[in-house]
């Protein structure tokens, strides 16, 4: 009887943990969504509103890969309607940028995977920014950026070169070129 109660508790805990995992939005969803939208020549995309998605899209905007980033609902980008919408209806809209009818962003790939997170010290991030390898990560090329998630609350999501300037270490999430 005792072991069956423990088995039932274990099953319940594993189901709760699995449900939390399914609710969590992983960065590879955003990377593939943005890359596929550029390849399909879409003018605008919308993604679920999360701190992670907003941070990554803001970094892409600051780097010049996107024309604009705004909040809205599934129907349209509208900051006014965003505040009145339910939590599951909140979206982030991004206008994609093209130059001479070619996408500005040519590729976006995940560096840190759920099975193998890539944490780097500030000196290792400096290495990949200055053209050298670090932890089997290829260096950043011209016009390429990397998104870093740090433990610093003020600068939680930064571009790799900003992390170097601020001497912050963290998890290198993805790269865009």
Buried (B, 14 or more C-beta within 10 A) or exposed (E): EEEEEEEEEEEEEEEEEEEEEEEEBEBBBBBEBBBEBBEEEBEBBBBBBBEBBBBBBBBBBEBEBBBEBBBBBEEEBBEEBBEEBEEEBBBBBBBBBEEEEEBBBBEBEBBBEEEEEBEBBBEBBBBBBEEEEBEEBEBBEEEBBBBBBBEBEEBBBBBBBBBBEEEBBBBBBBBBB
